[in-house]
């Protein structure tokens, strides 16, 4: 998946998370944190923003399954466009080629 497409979706997820009703925030944040932990486990140490976009492009069904396990009685906390995209946006900040809110392109 092209990085530009992925980051747009991820940023929308972050926005939806920020705009979520306050009574749902704790559950949503917990699901996002759990997904970020799983992303860290799957991608390991050093990774690029494109590697993250590639993982996203392969499908995120596993993310929704994990969200269902983390918040079994809260179907609103499984919405991929919110929790999955917000988790990818949050984990993007740890990419080796991403800093200061933008992707750093190599000059090579």
DAJO-V25670 format. One record per residue. PSI is psi as a letter, one per 20 degrees, with the letter a starting at -180 (* if undefined). Layout:
# DAJO-V25670
[[PSI] [PSI]]
This chain:
# DAJO-V25670
[[p] [p] [g] [h] [g] [g] [h] [g] [g] [g] [h] [h] [g] [g] [g] [h] [g] [h] [i] [q] [q] [h] [i] [i] [g] [g] [g] [g] [h] [g] [g] [g] [g] [h] [h] [g] [g] [h] [g] [g] [g] [h] [i] [b] [d] [p] [q] [r] [h] [h] [h] [g] [h] [g] [g] [g] [h] [i] [q] [k] [h] [h] [g] [h] [g] [g] [h] [h] [h] [h] [m] [h] [j] [m] [h] [i] [j] [i] [o] [g] [i] [f] [g] [g] [h] [h] [g] [g] [g] [g] [h] [h] [i] [i] [q] [h] [k] [p] [q] [k] [j] [r] [p] [o] [p] [q] [j] [*]]
